[in-house]
Amino acid sequence: MKDSTKCLHSGYKPGNAGPGAMPIYQSTTFRYESTQAIADLFDLKTDTPFYSRLGNPTCSFVEQKIAALEGGVGAMLTSSGQAATLTAILTIAKAGDHILCSSTVYGGTFNLMAVTFKRMGIDVTFFEQSETDEQVEAKIKPNTKAIFGETLANPALTIFDIERFANIAHKHEIPLIIDNTFATPILCKPFDFGADIVVHSTTKYFDGHAVQVGGVVVDSGKFDWAKSSKFPEFVTPDESYHGLVYTQTFGKLAFIVKARVQIMRDLGCCQSAQAAFYINLGIETLPLRIRKHSENALAVAKHLQSHPKISRVIYPGLESDPSYELSKKYLTDGLCSGVLSLDIKGGREAGAKFIDNVKLASPEVHVADIKTCLLHPATATHRQLSDKQLEECGITPGLVRLSVGLEDLDDIIRDIDEALEKV
Ligand SMILES: *Cc1c(COP(=O)(O)O)cnc(C)c1O
């Protein structure tokens, strides 16, 4: 099946007289008829649901759909995108280990890596894409367990050279983990370029209607945990399951099963059936939406590129953008999502004035909504920073992040133009 078909038909399949819409299994628990049947569940001999922290049929349908879209062997929904990155890393790294992370990642991921993982004893080093292979490899240590990057970085909007970093990771027997949130599997399939694990914030384009926070971890099934010398936890007995060995019992599913039965079991950052229903509803129209978001954003970017009040537009779909070549390689039909950044002349005050004068677009701490929304980091997420500190994080005082929605293009552009007139 092609993606649009998978978005509608993968996962839940109604049986004879079954409901056409995916049912919500609003139940914490599932009934079994014998102690033996329950014992088998705890020995991981069967994979039927028994408690919704570890698996729920509604969540499972959506996991199957997302795994099919990414071309993976399995997936696990999580309570948020942050929880997806957390569980993916903790499945392969523990205190004393090290992660190599791209410096252009989502702010929440940056904090998780730079602050919270460090507090947990997992050391993280950041690298720039502009570094040579040798420079990046020099940062890989014997205890390094993964390289992490973002397909289309939020908010930098740079494109990660997945193939290049997959090759570096594999040379050192470690997996490449990709946050594919902004691109979605419709615009990019990181596994096709060598990535081993994908995470998403489903809060963004998967849901797409700003109704549900969520995340997902997807396993390509391609990384050979037994062949690498770096992952003893995959090839030695897990005492919490009577000495079960993940690679022996689950083969290509070793990573995603370990993520669920060990990390999700113990941390509990699971998704609810009701939430999975919303995410599924969003995914059904994802191919249509992401295409239109991208087309509208490109038109807005082109319109603003020569606007006298704007000094710069950042959008990888523009030929002048430093990521343009990579967008051709990694993104379907060169579509680059609905998110772009504009730098308004006049700094912090001008940026604030612009936000205060839009009427249709909604000032919000969100992106990837079906409705146009925007945010001025210098007076919102980064308001505590001085102009100089802002520049150090690559954010100019007049920068506005714009998430272009599915309103009529003429209305979006008129709203922006009218607000710019007031600046
Ligand atoms: C929003 C976002 C996250 C975090 O997701 P939440 O669902 O808000 O926890 C992670 N990565 C990227 C690229 C994001 O945009």
Ligand as a Chemical Component Dictionary entry (heavy atoms), coordinates in Angstrom:
data_LIG
# 
_chem_comp.id                   LIG 
_chem_comp.type                 NON-POLYMER 
_chem_comp.pdbx_formal_charge   0 
_chem_comp.three_letter_code    LIG 
# 
loop_
_chem_comp_atom.comp_id 
_chem_comp_atom.atom_id 
_chem_comp_atom.alt_atom_id 
_chem_comp_atom.type_symbol 
_chem_comp_atom.charge 
_chem_comp_atom.model_Cartn_x 
_chem_comp_atom.model_Cartn_y 
_chem_comp_atom.model_Cartn_z 
_chem_comp_atom.pdbx_ordinal 
LIG C1 C1 C 0 7.243  19.404 20.168 1  
LIG C2 C2 C 0 8.424  18.616 19.854 2  
LIG C3 C3 C 0 8.931  17.649 20.734 3  
LIG C4 C4 C 0 8.333  17.414 22.090 4  
LIG O1 O1 O 0 7.060  16.899 21.967 5  
LIG P1 P1 P 0 5.903  17.050 23.066 6  
LIG O2 O2 O 0 4.807  16.255 22.490 7  
LIG O3 O3 O 0 5.619  18.510 23.208 8  
LIG O4 O4 O 0 6.455  16.467 24.326 9  
LIG C5 C5 C 0 10.018 16.908 20.350 10 
LIG N1 N1 N 0 10.606 17.110 19.154 11 
LIG C6 C6 C 0 10.163 18.042 18.283 12 
LIG C7 C7 C 0 10.858 18.205 16.975 13 
LIG C8 C8 C 0 9.070  18.813 18.591 14 
LIG O5 O5 O 0 8.640  19.743 17.730 15 
# 
loop_
_chem_comp_bond.comp_id 
_chem_comp_bond.atom_id_1 
_chem_comp_bond.atom_id_2 
_chem_comp_bond.value_order 
_chem_comp_bond.pdbx_ordinal 
LIG C1 C2 SING 1  
LIG C2 C3 SING 2  
LIG C2 C8 DOUB 3  
LIG C3 C4 SING 4  
LIG C3 C5 DOUB 5  
LIG C4 O1 SING 6  
LIG O1 P1 SING 7  
LIG P1 O2 DOUB 8  
LIG P1 O3 SING 9  
LIG P1 O4 SING 10 
LIG C5 N1 SING 11 
LIG N1 C6 DOUB 12 
LIG C6 C7 SING 13 
LIG C6 C8 SING 14 
LIG C8 O5 SING 15 
# 
